[in-house]
Amino acid sequence: MTTHEVVNQVPPMVGHDTADDPALRDGVTREGAEWALPGLHELGRLAGGEEAAEHGRLANEHPPVLRTHDRYGNRIDEVEFHPSWHELMRTAVGHGLHAAPWTDDRPGAHVARAAGFYLWRPDAGHGCPVSMTYAAVPALRHSPELADRYEPLLTTRDYDFGLRPPQTKRGLLAGMSMTEKQGGSDVRANTTTARPEPDGSYRLVGHKWFTSAPMCDLFLTLAQAPGGLTCFLVPRVLPDGARNPMRLMRLKDKLGNRSNASAEVEYEHAVAWRVGDEGRGVRTIIDMVNLTRLDCVIGAAAGMRHGVTTAVHHATHRRAFGSYLLDQPLMRNVLADLAVESEAATVLMVRLAGATDRSARGDDGETAFKRLALAVGKYWVCKRWPGHAAEALECLGGNGYVEESGMPRLFRESPLNSIWEGSGNVAALDVLRALTREPQVLAVYEAEVAAAAGADARLDAAVRRVRDELADHTDLELRARRVVERLALVLQGALLVRHGHPAVADAFCASRLGGDHGQAYGTLPGGLDLSAIIDRATPKIG
């Protein structure tokens, strides 16, 4: 017997092109990667399809399993993944999201890769080894012999899973293993030791509290050599086929990011090769950290975009109290506010990718800009995501609180990017260090912001407030978060005023810079073009 007819339910948000994102598309063109748009739309259609969504769901619902021993009791330290994880990885690697810029001489290559990483997010967990591999290449180049040996395999577009001697594989993935129990972000407190051997290799003894993506083939890690804290390359399998004694003790039981394995590791005289000079470990591995920080910003911006498009899609199809949610003024305020935050994150993310690209090509000014703006962006964009995800979830009401909606997974993922690669305080203090030790970074930041001078009085006033804040050196560390927040807001405002849609720029300046905004989303002032803002966040299904 049928008790009722199912009506007023929202159709699945599949069958759209995630690259149909005006802020991303315009930014890619502006930052010199217009040539990549056809490929990005191809990837966007895959990302917006039903198959990708199902792979993302299955990868999350069937997390990796650690197998420390085989059936005979032999130590194997292998991590098993659901087939959907491998499908997500195969697409990411096949589209060069793990390394394409290192083999592509075209201007904008890093921008194109950043845009692809932003688009391909059926499940965020598989992005970790993709990001780590991308970031490992410049760090590895501190030792040209190692780079010559491994870079060609790290940059191939063949996804070749499994623990085998690196030189026998079609493609490699790289991970990172830095923090220890007693130190966390304070890596100079690491106690793992590295003993040099006559053949030029080292033997590592110690542990790592978080090893990202332990199924990878190679790892960059830090250990105390005779000359001080040093960066090392550690393979999972040695050239002769023997397993390197890098023991996986257990996988972390994490809040989110569950499809990705994060492991506790112990080194039992593990074989390693030095990357860079002894005692220069932090300076060597910082090349990797800076790029993974960029990916944290990209991931947070992508998460905001997914949250707001899901919320708008729901409001477009769901009726309540006699009308569609999308037509109700208060819901429109919430959706527009979420869309403004998302576009501000995206425009900054693309600008950082452009700076990364030009810095890699030798532009000293862009290198200085990136030094400050990346730390500012890492702090602010990642910090904004959790509140954004919570509000987007709430737009779906009780349906959003149910796992099948996908919103709980987005919400659990949202705190991660602010924690990885330096939590909020670490990022804020990094900004202060840059301002104190490298005065040129402030000059290039001010030049970037000055390009929008006179275009909006609210932005001009915010610029003056930032200058006053920086001129006051009293309790600067105590005020670090406030200083960085204002630096971020002014930079986002300047970018939107120069390059964004006028309605989005107006709403951002009125609310974030002009102070006409409450403490929660949905408190934009009257008189704004909410329709234009919401339309830019509406997915075009079918």
C-alpha positions as CSV (number, residue, x, y, z in Angstrom):
1,M,0.0,0.0,0.0
2,T,1.4,3.5,-0.9
3,T,1.0,5.9,2.0
4,H,2.1,9.0,0.2
5,E,3.6,10.6,-2.9
6,V,7.2,11.9,-2.7
7,V,7.2,15.5,-3.7
8,N,9.2,18.7,-3.0
9,Q,12.5,16.8,-2.9
10,V,15.6,18.3,-4.5
11,P,17.1,16.5,-7.5
12,P,20.7,15.3,-7.4
13,M,23.2,18.0,-8.2
14,V,24.9,16.0,-11.0
15,G,25.3,16.6,-14.7
16,H,27.0,20.0,-14.6
17,D,30.4,21.4,-15.3
18,T,32.2,22.5,-12.2
19,A,34.4,24.7,-14.3
20,D,31.4,26.8,-15.1
21,D,32.6,29.1,-12.3
22,P,32.9,32.8,-13.4
23,A,35.4,33.8,-10.7
24,L,37.7,30.8,-11.5
25,R,37.3,31.1,-15.3
26,D,38.1,34.8,-15.3
27,G,41.0,34.3,-13.0
28,V,42.6,31.6,-15.1
29,T,42.4,33.9,-18.1
30,R,43.7,36.9,-16.2
31,E,46.7,34.9,-14.7
32,G,47.9,33.6,-18.1
33,A,46.4,30.2,-18.4
34,E,43.5,30.7,-20.9
35,W,45.0,28.0,-23.0
36,A,44.0,25.5,-20.3
37,L,40.3,26.3,-20.3
38,P,39.2,23.4,-22.7
39,G,40.9,20.8,-20.5
40,L,39.5,22.4,-17.4
41,H,36.0,22.2,-18.8
42,E,36.6,18.5,-19.6
43,L,37.7,17.9,-16.0
44,G,34.8,20.0,-14.7
45,R,32.3,17.9,-16.5
46,L,33.8,14.7,-15.0
47,A,33.8,16.3,-11.6
48,G,30.1,17.3,-11.9
49,G,29.0,13.9,-13.1
50,E,27.2,11.1,-11.3
51,E,30.1,8.6,-11.6
52,A,32.6,10.9,-9.9
53,A,30.1,11.7,-7.1
54,E,29.7,7.9,-6.5
55,H,33.4,7.3,-6.4
56,G,33.8,10.1,-3.9
57,R,31.0,8.6,-1.7
58,L,32.5,5.1,-1.8
59,A,36.0,6.3,-1.1
60,N,34.8,8.1,2.0
61,E,32.6,5.3,3.2
62,H,35.3,2.6,2.8
63,P,38.4,4.2,4.4
64,P,41.9,2.7,4.0
65,V,42.9,-0.3,6.0
66,L,46.4,-1.0,7.3
67,R,47.9,-4.5,6.8
68,T,51.0,-4.7,8.9
69,H,51.7,-8.4,8.3
70,D,50.8,-10.9,5.6
71,R,49.1,-14.3,6.4
72,Y,52.5,-15.9,7.2
73,G,53.5,-13.2,9.7
74,N,55.9,-11.3,7.5
75,R,56.0,-7.6,8.0
76,I,54.5,-5.8,4.9
77,D,53.2,-2.4,6.1
78,E,50.7,-2.0,3.2
79,V,47.6,0.1,3.0
80,E,44.5,-1.1,1.2
81,F,42.1,1.2,-0.6
82,H,38.7,0.9,-2.1
83,P,38.7,0.7,-5.9
84,S,36.9,4.1,-6.0
85,W,40.0,5.7,-4.4
86,H,42.1,4.4,-7.2
87,E,39.7,5.8,-9.8
88,L,39.9,9.2,-8.2
89,M,43.7,9.0,-8.2
90,R,43.8,7.8,-11.7
91,T,41.9,10.8,-13.0
92,A,43.9,13.3,-10.9
93,V,47.3,11.9,-12.1
94,G,46.0,11.4,-15.6
95,H,45.2,15.1,-15.7
96,G,48.5,16.2,-14.3
97,L,47.2,17.6,-11.1
98,H,50.2,16.0,-9.3
99,A,53.0,17.4,-11.3
100,A,52.1,18.9,-14.7
101,P,53.7,22.4,-14.1
102,W,57.2,20.8,-13.7
103,T,57.1,19.5,-17.3
104,D,55.2,22.3,-19.0
105,D,57.1,25.5,-20.0
106,R,54.0,27.5,-20.9
107,P,53.2,30.6,-18.8
108,G,50.3,29.9,-16.4
109,A,51.1,26.2,-16.0
110,H,50.9,26.4,-12.2
111,V,47.6,28.4,-12.6
112,A,46.1,25.6,-14.8
113,R,47.1,23.0,-12.3
114,A,45.7,25.0,-9.4
115,A,42.4,25.3,-11.2
116,G,42.3,21.6,-11.9
117,F,43.0,20.8,-8.3
118,Y,40.1,23.2,-7.3
119,L,37.7,21.4,-9.7
120,W,38.5,17.8,-9.1
121,R,37.0,17.4,-5.6
122,P,34.6,14.4,-5.6
123,D,36.3,13.5,-2.3
124,A,39.0,15.7,-0.8
125,G,41.0,12.9,0.8
126,H,42.7,11.7,-2.4
127,G,44.0,15.2,-2.9
128,C,46.7,14.7,-0.2
129,P,49.1,12.5,-2.2
130,V,48.4,14.6,-5.3
131,S,49.4,17.7,-3.4
132,M,52.4,16.2,-1.8
133,T,53.8,14.9,-5.1
134,Y,53.4,18.3,-6.7
135,A,55.1,20.0,-3.8
136,A,58.0,17.5,-3.5
137,V,59.6,18.2,-6.8
138,P,61.2,21.7,-6.0
139,A,62.4,20.4,-2.7
140,L,64.0,17.4,-4.3
141,R,65.9,19.6,-6.7
142,H,68.1,20.7,-3.9
143,S,69.9,17.4,-4.7
144,P,70.2,17.3,-8.5
145,E,71.3,13.6,-8.5
146,L,68.1,12.6,-6.7
147,A,66.0,14.8,-8.9
148,D,67.5,13.3,-12.0
149,R,66.7,9.9,-10.8
150,Y,63.2,10.4,-9.5
151,E,61.6,13.5,-11.0
152,P,60.8,11.9,-14.4
153,L,58.8,9.2,-12.6
154,L,57.2,11.7,-10.2
155,T,56.0,13.8,-13.2
156,T,54.6,11.0,-15.5
157,R,50.9,10.8,-15.9
158,D,50.8,7.1,-15.1
159,Y,49.1,6.1,-11.8
160,D,51.0,2.9,-10.8
161,F,49.9,1.9,-7.3
162,G,51.8,-0.7,-5.3
163,L,55.0,-1.2,-3.4
164,R,57.8,-2.1,-5.8
165,P,61.3,-0.7,-6.5
166,P,60.8,2.8,-7.7
167,Q,62.8,2.4,-10.9
168,T,60.6,-0.5,-12.0
169,K,57.4,1.6,-11.8
170,R,55.7,3.7,-14.5
171,G,55.0,6.5,-12.0
172,L,55.7,7.5,-8.4
173,L,53.9,9.4,-5.7
174,A,55.6,11.3,-2.9
175,G,54.6,12.0,0.7
176,M,55.8,14.1,3.6
177,S,56.8,13.0,7.1
178,M,57.8,15.9,9.4
179,T,56.1,16.2,12.8
180,E,56.8,14.1,15.9
181,K,55.0,13.5,19.2
182,Q,56.9,15.9,21.3
183,G,57.1,18.8,18.9
184,G,54.3,19.0,16.4
185,S,54.8,22.2,14.3
186,D,58.0,22.8,16.2
187,V,60.0,20.5,14.0
188,R,63.3,21.8,15.4
189,A,62.4,19.7,18.5
190,N,62.5,16.5,16.4
191,T,64.5,13.7,17.9
192,T,64.8,11.3,15.0
193,T,68.5,10.7,14.2
194,A,70.3,10.2,10.9
195,R,73.6,8.4,10.9
196,P,75.8,8.8,7.8
197,E,77.1,5.7,6.0
198,P,80.2,5.2,3.9
199,D,78.2,4.9,0.7
200,G,76.7,8.4,1.2
201,S,73.3,7.2,2.5
202,Y,72.0,7.6,6.1
203,R,70.2,5.4,8.6
204,L,67.2,6.9,10.3
205,V,66.1,5.9,13.8
206,G,63.0,7.5,15.4
207,H,59.4,8.2,14.7
208,K,56.9,10.5,13.0
209,W,53.5,11.3,14.5
210,F,51.9,12.3,11.2
211,T,53.0,10.8,7.9
212,S,50.9,12.0,5.0
213,A,49.8,9.4,2.5
214,P,51.9,6.4,3.7
215,M,51.1,4.4,0.6
216,C,53.4,6.7,-1.5
217,D,56.7,5.5,-3.0
218,L,59.0,8.2,-1.6
219,F,58.9,10.6,1.4
220,L,60.6,13.8,2.4
221,T,61.3,13.7,6.1
222,L,63.4,15.6,8.7
223,A,65.9,14.1,11.0
224,Q,68.9,15.2,13.1
225,A,72.1,14.6,11.2
226,P,75.6,15.4,12.7
227,G,75.3,18.8,11.1
228,G,71.8,19.5,12.5
229,L,68.2,19.1,11.3
230,T,68.3,17.9,7.7
231,C,65.9,16.9,5.0
232,F,66.0,13.3,3.7
233,L,64.4,11.2,0.9
234,V,63.1,7.9,2.2
235,P,61.8,5.2,-0.2
236,R,59.3,2.6,0.9
237,V,61.0,0.0,-1.2
238,L,64.8,-0.2,-1.7
239,P,66.4,-0.6,-5.2
240,D,66.9,-4.4,-4.5
241,G,63.3,-4.9,-3.8
242,A,63.6,-5.1,0.0
243,R,61.1,-3.1,2.2
244,N,62.8,-0.2,3.8
245,P,62.2,-0.5,7.6
246,M,59.7,2.3,7.8
247,R,57.1,0.7,10.0
248,L,53.5,1.8,9.8
249,M,52.3,1.6,13.4
250,R,48.7,2.6,12.9
251,L,46.5,4.9,10.8
252,K,45.0,8.0,12.4
253,D,41.2,7.9,13.2
254,K,40.4,11.4,11.9
255,L,37.5,13.7,12.1
256,G,37.3,14.0,8.3
257,N,39.6,13.3,5.3
258,R,38.8,9.7,6.0
259,S,39.5,8.3,2.6
260,N,43.2,9.4,3.0
261,A,45.6,7.4,5.1
262,S,47.6,9.3,7.7
263,A,50.0,7.1,9.6
264,E,52.2,7.0,12.7
265,V,55.6,5.7,11.6
266,E,58.7,4.3,13.2
267,Y,62.1,4.2,11.4
268,E,64.2,1.2,12.4
269,H,67.5,2.1,10.7
270,A,65.6,3.1,7.5
271,V,67.7,3.9,4.5
272,A,67.6,7.6,3.4
273,W,69.4,10.0,1.1
274,R,70.2,13.6,2.1
275,V,68.3,16.3,0.2
276,G,70.2,19.6,0.5
277,D,72.9,20.4,3.0
278,E,73.1,19.1,6.6
279,G,71.6,21.5,9.0
280,R,69.4,23.1,6.3
281,G,66.4,20.8,6.6
282,V,63.8,23.4,7.3
283,R,65.0,25.7,4.5
284,T,65.1,22.7,2.1
285,I,61.6,21.3,2.9
286,I,60.0,24.8,3.0
287,D,59.8,24.7,-0.8
288,M,57.5,21.7,-0.3
289,V,55.6,23.3,2.6
290,N,54.9,26.5,0.6
291,L,53.2,24.6,-2.2
292,T,51.2,22.4,0.1
293,R,50.0,25.6,1.8
294,L,48.9,26.9,-1.6
295,D,46.9,23.7,-2.0
296,C,45.4,24.2,1.4
297,V,44.0,27.6,0.2
298,I,42.9,25.9,-3.1
299,G,41.1,23.2,-1.2
300,A,39.3,25.6,1.2
301,A,38.2,27.8,-1.8
302,A,37.0,24.7,-3.6
303,G,35.1,23.6,-0.5
304,M,33.4,26.9,-0.2
305,R,32.4,26.8,-3.8
306,H,30.9,23.3,-3.4
307,G,29.0,24.4,-0.3
308,V,27.4,27.5,-1.8
309,T,26.5,25.8,-5.1
310,T,24.9,23.0,-3.2
311,A,23.0,25.4,-1.0
312,V,21.8,27.4,-4.1
313,H,20.8,24.3,-5.9
314,H,18.7,23.2,-2.9
315,A,17.1,26.6,-2.5
316,T,16.3,26.6,-6.3
317,H,14.2,23.4,-6.0
318,R,12.8,23.4,-2.5
319,R,9.5,25.0,-1.5
320,A,8.6,26.1,2.0
321,F,5.9,28.4,3.3
322,G,4.3,28.8,-0.1
323,S,7.3,29.7,-2.2
324,Y,10.7,28.5,-3.3
325,L,13.5,29.1,-0.8
326,L,15.4,31.0,-3.5
327,D,12.7,33.6,-3.7
328,Q,12.6,34.3,0.1
329,P,14.5,37.5,1.0
330,L,16.2,36.2,4.1
331,M,17.5,33.0,2.3
332,R,18.7,35.2,-0.6
333,N,20.7,37.2,1.9
334,V,22.3,34.0,3.2
335,L,23.1,32.6,-0.2
336,A,24.5,35.8,-1.5
337,D,26.7,36.2,1.6
338,L,28.0,32.7,1.1
339,A,28.7,33.4,-2.5
340,V,30.6,36.6,-1.8
341,E,32.8,34.7,0.7
342,S,33.4,32.0,-1.9
343,E,34.3,34.4,-4.7
344,A,36.7,36.3,-2.4
345,A,38.5,33.0,-1.6
346,T,38.6,32.0,-5.3
347,V,40.0,35.3,-6.5
348,L,42.7,35.3,-3.9
349,M,43.5,31.6,-4.6
350,V,44.0,32.3,-8.3
351,R,46.2,35.3,-7.6
352,L,48.4,33.2,-5.4
353,A,48.6,30.5,-8.1
354,G,49.7,33.2,-10.6
355,A,52.3,34.5,-8.2
356,T,53.6,30.9,-7.8
357,D,53.8,30.5,-11.5
358,R,55.7,33.8,-12.1
359,S,57.9,33.1,-9.1
360,A,58.9,29.8,-10.5
361,R,59.9,31.6,-13.7
362,G,62.3,34.0,-11.8
363,D,60.1,37.0,-11.0
364,D,61.6,38.4,-7.8
365,G,58.7,40.7,-7.2
366,E,56.1,37.9,-7.4
367,T,58.3,35.8,-5.1
368,A,58.2,38.6,-2.5
369,F,54.5,39.0,-2.9
370,K,53.9,35.2,-2.6
371,R,56.1,35.2,0.6
372,L,53.6,37.4,2.4
373,A,50.3,36.8,0.6
374,L,50.5,33.0,0.7
375,A,50.8,33.0,4.5
376,V,48.0,35.6,4.7
377,G,45.8,33.6,2.5
378,K,46.6,30.3,4.2
379,Y,45.5,31.9,7.5
380,W,42.3,33.6,6.4
381,V,40.8,31.5,3.6
382,C,41.3,28.3,5.5
383,K,40.0,29.9,8.7
384,R,36.8,31.0,7.0
385,W,35.8,27.6,5.6
386,P,34.3,25.9,8.7
387,G,31.8,28.6,9.4
388,H,31.0,28.7,5.7
389,A,30.4,24.9,5.5
390,A,28.2,25.0,8.6
391,E,26.0,27.8,7.1
392,A,25.8,26.0,3.7
393,L,24.7,22.8,5.5
394,E,22.1,24.7,7.4
395,C,20.6,26.0,4.2
396,L,19.5,22.3,3.5
397,G,17.9,22.1,7.0
398,G,17.6,18.6,8.4
399,N,18.4,17.1,5.0
400,G,21.8,18.7,5.2
401,Y,22.5,17.0,8.5
402,V,22.1,13.6,6.9
403,E,25.1,11.8,5.5
404,E,23.4,11.1,2.1
405,S,23.4,14.9,1.3
406,G,27.2,15.0,1.4
407,M,27.2,18.1,3.5
408,P,28.4,16.4,6.8
409,R,31.4,15.2,4.9
410,L,32.1,18.7,3.7
411,F,31.7,20.0,7.2
412,R,34.1,17.5,8.7
413,E,36.6,18.3,6.1
414,S,36.4,22.0,6.6
415,P,38.7,22.4,9.7
416,L,41.5,20.4,8.2
417,N,43.1,22.9,5.8
418,S,43.6,25.4,8.6
419,I,45.4,22.8,10.7
420,W,47.6,21.2,8.0
421,E,50.9,22.8,7.1
422,G,50.8,25.2,10.0
423,S,47.7,26.0,12.1
424,G,46.3,29.5,12.4
425,N,48.8,30.8,14.9
426,V,51.7,29.4,13.0
427,A,50.5,31.1,9.8
428,A,49.9,34.4,11.6
429,L,53.3,34.4,13.2
430,D,54.8,33.5,9.8
431,V,53.3,36.7,8.4
432,L,54.9,38.7,11.2
433,R,58.3,37.1,10.5
434,A,58.0,38.0,6.9
435,L,57.1,41.6,7.7
436,T,60.0,41.9,10.2
437,R,62.8,40.1,8.3
438,E,61.9,40.8,4.7
439,P,60.7,44.5,4.4
440,Q,60.3,44.2,0.6
441,V,57.3,41.9,1.1
442,L,55.2,44.8,2.5
443,A,56.2,47.1,-0.4
444,V,55.0,44.6,-3.0
445,Y,51.8,44.0,-1.0
446,E,51.1,47.7,-0.9
447,A,51.8,48.0,-4.6
448,E,49.2,45.3,-5.2
449,V,46.6,46.9,-3.1
450,A,47.4,50.4,-4.5
451,A,46.4,49.2,-8.0
452,A,42.8,49.5,-6.7
453,A,43.2,52.9,-5.0
454,G,40.4,55.4,-5.6
455,A,38.0,52.7,-6.9
456,D,36.1,52.3,-3.7
457,A,36.1,54.6,-0.7
458,R,35.5,51.7,1.7
459,L,38.5,49.9,0.4
460,D,40.7,53.1,0.7
461,A,39.6,53.5,4.3
462,A,40.5,49.9,5.1
463,V,43.9,50.3,3.5
464,R,44.5,53.2,5.9
465,R,43.5,51.1,8.9
466,V,45.9,48.4,7.9
467,R,48.7,50.9,7.7
468,D,47.9,52.2,11.1
469,E,47.8,48.7,12.5
470,L,51.2,47.8,11.1
471,A,52.7,51.1,12.2
472,D,51.8,50.3,15.9
473,H,54.4,47.8,17.1
474,T,52.9,47.5,20.6
475,D,51.9,43.9,21.4
476,L,52.2,43.0,17.7
477,E,52.4,39.3,18.4
478,L,49.3,39.5,20.6
479,R,47.5,41.2,17.7
480,A,48.8,39.0,15.0
481,R,45.5,37.4,14.0
482,R,43.8,40.7,13.7
483,V,46.6,42.1,11.7
484,V,46.6,39.2,9.3
485,E,42.8,39.2,9.0
486,R,42.9,42.9,7.9
487,L,45.7,42.2,5.5
488,A,43.6,39.4,4.0
489,L,40.4,41.4,3.7
490,V,42.1,44.4,2.1
491,L,43.8,42.1,-0.4
492,Q,40.6,40.3,-1.2
493,G,38.8,43.6,-1.5
494,A,41.4,45.1,-3.9
495,L,41.3,42.0,-6.1
496,L,37.5,42.0,-6.3
497,V,37.3,45.7,-7.0
498,R,39.8,45.4,-9.8
499,H,38.8,42.0,-11.3
500,G,35.5,40.8,-9.7
501,H,31.9,41.3,-10.7
502,P,30.7,44.7,-9.6
503,A,27.9,43.3,-7.5
504,V,30.2,41.0,-5.6
505,A,32.8,43.7,-5.1
506,D,30.2,46.1,-3.8
507,A,28.8,43.5,-1.4
508,F,32.3,42.6,-0.1
509,C,33.3,46.2,0.5
510,A,30.0,47.1,2.2
511,S,30.1,44.1,4.5
512,R,33.7,43.0,5.1
513,L,35.4,46.4,4.8
514,G,32.6,49.0,5.4
515,G,31.4,47.3,8.6
516,D,27.8,46.9,7.4
517,H,27.6,43.3,8.4
518,G,26.7,41.1,11.4
519,Q,28.5,38.3,13.0
520,A,26.7,35.6,11.0
521,Y,26.2,34.9,7.3
522,G,23.0,36.4,5.9
523,T,23.5,39.9,7.4
524,L,24.4,41.8,4.2
525,P,22.9,45.3,4.1
526,G,20.1,46.3,1.8
527,G,20.6,47.9,-1.6
528,L,22.9,45.2,-3.1
529,D,22.4,43.2,-6.3
530,L,21.8,39.9,-4.7
531,S,20.4,38.3,-7.9
532,A,23.6,38.9,-9.8
533,I,25.6,37.4,-6.9
534,I,23.5,34.3,-6.5
535,D,23.3,33.7,-10.3
536,R,27.1,33.3,-10.3
537,A,26.8,30.5,-7.8
538,T,24.0,28.6,-9.4
539,P,25.0,25.3,-11.0
540,K,23.8,24.8,-14.5
541,I,22.4,21.3,-14.5
542,G,21.9,19.3,-17.7
